[in-house]
Amino acid sequence: MRGTLIICPDAESVSREAAERFVSAVAAKLAERRATFSVALAGGSTPRRMYELLAGSPFRSKVPWARVHFFWGDERMVPLDHAESNFRMTHEALLRHVPVPPANLHPISTNLPADQAALAYEQSLRAHFGRWGLPRFDLVLLGVGADGHTASLFPGSAALAEKDRLVMPHSRGVNQPARVTLTLPVINNSHRVHFLVTGKPKASALRAALERGALPVQRVQPKKGELLFLVDAAATGKLERVRIEVPAASEAQP
Ligand code: 6PG
């Protein structure tokens, strides 16, 4: 797998590293006059601390929040104030603490059936990135599930084969909320994809992610972008023999 693995001592330093890289990426892009920065936020529990750090000193004052547009990599079809809502988590940890104009927030509509929500979100992406071609996010943040899923791209999911649609629904059975997810063509068209992976329970998933195979996480291969795994020592428990190829162009300049 092409990409860069950065091993930090613990989860806190992974969060800090991710926050620093977010700030650097924003600064690099916004050096262009009139540019805006687009990010797809990850849900789950791992990135919460990164978001909290961005909301406080010293990071908060380094970001021109009015020029940052927030999207979500995936969402559960639950009310936006539900405990499992990615919007809620990101709002509580970051968005309510920083001066982002409401017009810069592009959440996935969860008051619709998942297939309609996927179409509505696709329209929202088109409205921001342009009607034709693929959106090109400046940054996509992702996590890795124990089964090798990322965003809401699960092993065996039809969404993995999608080539044309930007967004797909995913149904997870009767007791689980349906989800909506960005598709691989969109993720792989990004300038940067940063995975955050921490904790011993993620060691097997991370190892699988970095070895050859067909798990969803392994299908994340930005064509002309940076692929970064920010991981803590606990999550690398089984990585001793993994060789990671790092082409010079894949590392971001701070
Ligand atoms: C979500 C994401 C999912 C997540 C991984 C890791 O849960 O919203 O869809 O892909 O990033 O499952 O989750 P944790 O960070 O909670 O381990």
Residues whose N, C-alpha, C, O or C-beta is under 5 A from the ligand:
A	BS01	6PG	G43 G44 S45 T46 P47 D74 N86 L142 G143 V144 G145 H149 T150 A151 S152
